[in-house]
Amino acid sequence: MCICGVHAGSPNQVVRYARQGVRCFSTEAASLLQVKARLLEEDLTRPPAGN
């Protein structure tokens, strides 16, 4: 997955970007289901764990 040329292939990185306001992502087909599942299970309205 690339966002503005920055590699964001892991689901955790995608969650970090989503918390920063990014709402459109592009990913290769092999990663799509894993990224989608991670985003669906994450409550983006709550502060990240550890904060």
BELBEL-V684580 format. One record per residue. RES is the residue in one letter. PSI is psi in degrees with one decimal (NA if undefined). OMEGA is omega in radians with two decimals (none if undefined). BURIAL is 1 if it has 24 or more other C-alpha atoms within 12 Angstrom, else 0. Layout:
# BELBEL-V684580
res->{RES RES}
psi->{PSI PSI}
omega->{OMEGA OMEGA}
burial->{BURIAL BURIAL}
This chain:
# BELBEL-V684580
res->{M C I C G V H A G S P N Q V V R Y A R Q G V R C F S T E A A S L L Q V K A R L L E E D L T R P P A G N}
psi->{136.7 132.0 113.2 39.5 3.1 130.3 127.5 60.6 -23.9 148.3 -34.7 -37.4 -39.2 -41.3 -42.5 -44.6 -40.0 -39.1 -24.9 -1.6 -4.3 129.3 -8.0 125.3 154.3 131.1 161.6 154.9 -35.4 -25.7 -10.3 -49.5 -39.2 -43.8 -44.5 -45.3 -41.5 -42.4 -37.3 -30.8 -13.7 133.3 99.2 -7.6 -14.5 150.4 149.2 150.4 141.6 -3.0 NA}
omega->{3.08 3.03 -3.09 3.08 -3.14 -3.13 3.12 -3.02 -3.09 3.11 3.13 3.09 3.13 3.11 3.11 3.11 3.12 3.09 3.12 3.05 3.12 -3.10 3.11 -3.13 3.05 -3.11 3.07 -3.05 -3.09 -3.11 -2.98 -3.08 3.12 3.13 -3.14 3.13 -3.14 3.13 -3.14 -3.13 -3.08 3.02 -3.06 3.10 3.14 3.07 3.13 3.11 3.13 3.13 none}
burial->{0 0 0 0 0 0 0 1 1 1 1 0 0 1 1 1 1 1 0 0 0 0 0 0 1 0 0 0 0 0 0 0 0 0 1 0 0 0 1 0 0 0 0 0 0 0 0 0 0 0 0}
